[in-house]
Amino acid sequence: MGISRALIVLGAAALFENDVDRARATFQKSLSICRDLEDAEGIALSLLYLGYATHMLGDEASSSTLWRKAWRCSKTLATRAASQRCSSNREE
């Protein structure tokens, strides 16, 4: 997970420098790694930032789609976390 998170930070730095194409490529690489690792949190973050980069390039339709995917992924994480809390409370 370390490499994928580092790529997200590098992509954010590229956005800060207004190098949107480099940022987008970096976020896509992070997304690929996170999918390979089945890292739902990393997938959500990668999709969120990829959506932002796509928005900066003027592609509203694609950025909206990416943001919806990030939201669904985040919602799944929140549901999973709540379920785990409930499970651990039952064990007490």
N, C-alpha and C positions, 0 to 999 in steps of 0.2 A: 504494500500500500504506500510505502514511502515515495517511490518513484512517481506514482500517479498524483500524489498530493504535491510533490515538488513541481510537476508539470503544470498543475493548476496555478501555483504561485508564479511560475515563469510566464504562463499565459496572461495572468492578471498584470504582471509587470509590462508585458508587451502591449496590453490595452492602454496602460498608463502612458506608454511612449507613443501611443496612437499607431502602433504597428498591428492593425487589426487582422491582416492576413496571417501573420506569424502567430498571433494569439489564437486564432481559429484553428490553425493546424495543430498547435500545442494542446488545445482543449480536446480536439478529436483524438489525438494520441492518448491522452489521459483517459478519455471515455473508453477507448478500445482496451486499455489495460484493466480498467475497473470492471468492464464486462467480463474479461477473461478471469478475473479474480472473484467474480460475483460479489463485488463490493457495492452494495446498494447506495450507501452514503456517497461514495466517490462518483457513482453514476449520476446521482442527483446533482452534485456539485458541478460535475463536468457539463451536464446538460444545461444547467442554469447559466454558467459562464459562456458556453457555446451559443446559447440563445442571445446573450448580451452582445457577443461579438457579431453575430449574424444581424442583430438589430442595427448595430453601428454601420454595417455594410448596406443597410437600407432594405433588407429582405424581411419585411414585416410578417409575411405568412409563415416562413420557416422559423423565425424567432418565436412566434406565438406557439407553434407546434412544439418546439424544443422546451419552452417554458411549461407547457401543459404536461409534457413527459416528466420534467423535473418535479413538478408539483405532485403528480401521481406517485412517483418514486418516493418523495418525501412523505406523502400520506401513508404509504405502505410501511415506511420506517417508523412513523409515529404509532401506527396501529400495532406493529410488532413490539415496540418498546412498551406500550401500555399493556399488552398481553403478557409480556415477561414480568412486569411489575406485579400484575395480578397473580401470576403463578408463584412468584416468590413470596407474596403476602399469604397465600394459602399454606405455604410450607411452614410458616412461623407458628 
